[in-house]
C-alpha cells in the first residue's frame, strides 16, 4: 500500500463545524463501523468495481474500463444516483489523492484556513497517509499555524494512536453508545476500543472534543446519559462535549424513516450534563 496516497470520497474546502475555526475537511473513504444511523453511508464501503451503479449515472461520468470503475468528475452533476444504487454503501466517485495534492490545495487557500480535519468514513484506517500528510503540513513554513485534526470513531488500538498523536493537534472522538449490546447493534462492533481511545487521547492532552449522538429511544435514555456523565467525570478536567441530534437527512435504509431527535429533549440532556458539572456542552446550531 502506498502510504502517501489516500482514497478520498470528498474534499470540503471550508467548514466551521469540523473543528476550531475555518477548516478544510477530507472525507476519507472506508469505515470499520456499519452504523445504521450514519449520515455519510456512502463512505462506509470500498468500491468493488461491480458496475451496478453504471445504469444509474445519467451523464456517463462512470465507466468500467478493464474491469475497473473509472470516474470522470468533468461529466458529474452530483446527482448522487450512483450512491443510491450501490449495494455495499460505497462511492464510485472516490478518488486517490497524494500528500502533494492536498498540500497544493492548502497553499491555494491558506489565507482563509485555520487548519485541516480528516474525517470519513473512518480516517484512521488510512493512518499512514494521515501521518505523512500531517508531518508535511507541520514541516512546511508556508503552512505554519495550521492545525491538524482527526474526527474518529475511536476504533484504533494504542499502537495506532502512538503513531498518529505526535503529529496530531486534536482529536474529535465519537462515542456511539455506552451499553455494549446497544453499541454492537448500532455499529456492528464492540465499544471497548472507542472508550479506551477516549481515555488514551485525553491523557495525551489531544482530546479536543467528545461527541455523543442522541438517537430517540436509543441513546437518549437515562442509563446512557448516566454512563456519559460517569465516563466524563472519570476522564477528569474540563472537556468540551458535543451533542449531535439525530436526523434522517442523508441516512439510508430504515434510518431514513426514523424520527429526528427533538430539540427540547436535546436541550434537556444538555442541562443535565451541565448540572453534573460537565462541559462546555455544545448543541447543534441548526435543527432539522
Secondary structure, 3 states (H helix, E strand, C coil): CCCCEEEEEEEEEEECCCCCCCEEEEEECCCCCCCCCCCCHHHCCCCCCCCCCHHHCCCCCEEEECCEEEECHHHCCCCCHHHHHCCCCCCCCCEEEEHHHHHHHHHHHHHHCCEEEEECCCHHHHHHHHHHHHHHHHHCHHHCCCEEEEEECCCCCHHHHHHHHHHCCEEEEEECCCCHHHHHHHHCCCCHHHHHHHHHHHHCCCEEEEEEEECCCCCCCHHHHHHHHHHHHHHCCCECEEEEECCCCCCCHHHHHCCCCCHHHHHHHHHHHHHCCCECEECCCCCC
